[in-house]
Amino acid sequence: MSISVRAKPSPYEVMIMTAAVIGGAALLLLRQRLGTTLSTSLPAAITVILGTGLLIGGVLTLVGLALRTITGPLLERAGLTGLSILLVVYSGFTLDFVGLRGLITAVFFLALAGAGLWRVIQIRSDLREVERELRDHSAHDRED
């Protein structure tokens, strides 16, 4: 029996997650050299947490997208869940620390978080479908 676990990854999601990995690494390695960007306006601990979260969440999601087994969607879901929560929290810190100057960043990050959570819901639905197919196939095998 062959059960398709996933379709090909979306180029959009691959590019956004690649940007998350690169952005996370840049925040961790180049924070002091980023000039007057938002990341230098926030406490160092917040940007280190954001950089680490972007890096880990992006890598988990990319690995999940690359895998064609049941592990793939599970890793993708874990990466996107973490990233989405992180982006919501970071948006709140951004607005709190820099006010309306951070509005565009906060809105963009909240949109990415919303898209990530939307995808998490899709993955949950897909996994339930696979589980149902496996259960039905198992019941059919027992009848034979």
N, C-alpha and C positions, 0 to 999 in steps of 0.2 A: 504494500500500500504506500502511496506517495501523497503526502499532504504538503501543499505549498504553504510555507510559513509567512512569506512576505513577497511583495513586489520589489522591483528595483528601487533603490533609494532615490529620493527627490534631489535633483541638483541644488535646489534652493536650500534644503536642510543640510546637505553636505557642505555647502559654502558657508552657511551661517555657523555651523559647528567648527569648521576650520578657522573661521574668524574668531570664534570663542577661544580656541586653543592658542592662536597667535596672540590675541589680545590679553589673555590670561598670562601667558609667558612674558609679554611686554610689561604688564603691570608689575609682575614679580621681579623682573630683571632691570627695568629701566625707570622705575617710579620717580627717582630723584632727577632724572633727565627729561621728564615729560613737560617741563616748563610750567605754564600757568593753566594747565588743563584741570578739569574737575577732580581728577585723581589726586592732585596735590593740594586741593582744598579740603579734602576729607582726612580724618585721622589715618595714620599709616596702617593700623590694625584692620580697618574697614577695607582698604584697598588690597591688603595682603589676602584677606578672606575672599574678596571678590576675585582676585587673580587666581588664587588656588581653586576656587569653585569653577571658574570659567575653564581652567585647564583640565581639571578632573571631569567635570560634566561634559565638556566637549569631546574629550578622548573616549569616555564611556559611550557616548552617543555614536561617535564615528565607528568605534569597534562594533557596536550593536548593529549599525547599518551595514557593515561589511559582512557580518556573519549571516549565513543562510539557514541556521539551525534555530531551534526554539530559544537558545541562549541570546540570540541577536535582539529580538524584541524586548526581552527582559533587561538587557543592558541599556538599550535605547531608552526604555521607560525610566530606568533608574537615573540615567544621565539627564534626561529632560526634566524629571521631577525636581532633582536637585538644582538644576540651572534655573528653572522657573521660580522656585521659592527664593533662591538667591537674588534673582533680578527684581522681584517684588520688594524684598527687604532693602536692597541697594537703592531702589527708586525712592523709598521712604527716607532713607538717610540722605540721599541727594537733595530732596526737597527741604528737608529739615536743616541741613548745613548750608546750602547755597540759595535757597529760596527759588524764586521764579527763574533765575538764571539756569537752573537745572531742569526746567520743565520739559524741554525737548528731549533731553536724555531720558528723563523719567518716563515720558509717554512712549518713547521708542522701546525702552526696556520692558515696560508693562505690556506692550503689544507682543514682544517676543515671548514674554512669560505666558501670555494668553494663548499664543500659538503652540507653545510647548505643552501646556496643560491640555489643550484640545487634542494634540497628538497622543498624549498619554491616555486619554479617554478612548481614542481610536484603537490604540494598542491593546488596551484592556478588552475591548469588544472583540478584536481579532483573536486574542488568546482564548477567550471564552468560546469562540466559534471553533477553534482547533480542538479545544477540550471536548466540545459537543460531538465533533466528528470522530474523535478517538473513542469516545464512549459508545457512539452508535456503531462504529466498526467493530469494537470489542463485543458488543451484544450480538451483532450479526455473526461473528465468528463462533460464539458459544452455541448459537442455534444450529449451525452446520454440523 
